[in-house]
Amino acid sequence: MKKHVKSSAALVSLGIHVILVLVAVSFVAVTVIQREEQNFEAKPVQRPKMQLRKLQVPVNVKKRKMPKPKLRKQILVKPKKNVPVPEIKMPEITGVKGGIGSAAGEAVGGSALGFTAPEIEVFGIKGKGEKIFLCLDATGDMMWDEMGGLRAYTIIKEELVNIVRGLPPTALFNVAVYENEDTVLLFPKLMAVSAQNVEKFERWITPLNSVQSNMDNNDYGIRTLGEGGYPNDESLLHGRFEKQELWYRPALLAMKQQADAVFLLTSYWGHQRIKMEDRSASWYESSAGRRWKECFEKAKEMLVEDNRRRREAGEPPRVLNTSNAWEMNRAYFPDIERPPEPEFYYHKPDEFARAMIETRKLHAAPTVGLTSGIRKKKQVDFTFNVVRFAKKDSYEEWYDGRTDDNFKKLTSLLRGDFEMIPGLDAIQSVLD
């Protein structure tokens, strides 16, 4: 019995230990760490408050009176049918497949079709235009020895031919050569720059004032032009003008033909004036007047002798106007007392500009406006440029200052440029 009691106690003790072991094994120790929440409190900062100013803009509101629409009667226009439309021929344009028009046209310029006007440079003056008009002085004043003589004039002619040859075939051109009150045109109107027309210009201009063997003292001027040409004696007087001397008629012919780039090549402004009183005839009976006439006759003899020596040396002759006592005595007797000048009224640059603008407007072709008419056409829609060939160191001469000042004023009024080239060396340097 005792054994049975002991074994039962042992079993109970063992069971208790097993349970304790199982409890110990299944027991999990959990440690929970709780952090206290930290609150940060910012210190209040006092910032100055800016007071915004109210903008006060004075507004003056005025009520506009709106005009009431006026009722207009509607006018019905019956369009004309079968209106004849003139055929417009245009020059052939190279570089465009098929070309545009035929080769004749001298009426329509490229700007109407959106083409850029060709550029041209004449002795340092650059310009643009599709209708080019050249005016060349053929008087003896262009061939003074101090200006380079006939050699310089030959260079000028050759350069003009090169300039025309370099124009595009879309351009139109014409040339006027003048002497005193005489004018000769290459063509009666502006013509296309074709190879045929350029060749015609070269044949026409080359003999002008050219160096030839056994030249006479008066073998110069427009009578030496080549075959062709159209003499023009048209009256284009405007305002107070009484004569059409020197470049007056060529310039206005350029306006009549609606040229948009005009280049005048000359030596001086000229005597564009109105005589207010007659010359004093009594002065020529004085001792100074008799000496003036004697020196004039002697100057003509001296010119003949000078040119004889030049021909023997193979040089071109000296060019002087043997019928002009002022020119002859100025060349051989520069210090001689000159005849007293009567009172003259000299035409001013703005008078020339006004005459050119009026002539251009008078002969302008009627155009159909494609815009609403708000944009006005410029009064001066062309350029007038002047190249003056002067004597070397010539500013001491009495008329040169007036020439430069007047040409500068005139070209500024007509949107052009003025260039003065003194002597043969200066001409060659411009072209180099």
PyMOL commands that set and color helices and strands:
alter all, ss='L'
color gray80, all
select helices_A, chain A and resi 2-26+110-113+140-143+145-147+149-165+195-205+222-224+248-256+281-285+287-312+325-332+349-362+400-413+423-431
alter helices_A, ss='H'
color red, helices_A
select strands_A, chain A and resi 119-122+125-128+131-137+172-179+182-185+191-192+230-232+261-266+273-275+344-346+383-390+418-422
alter strands_A, ss='S'
color yellow, strands_A
deselect
rebuild
show_as cartoon
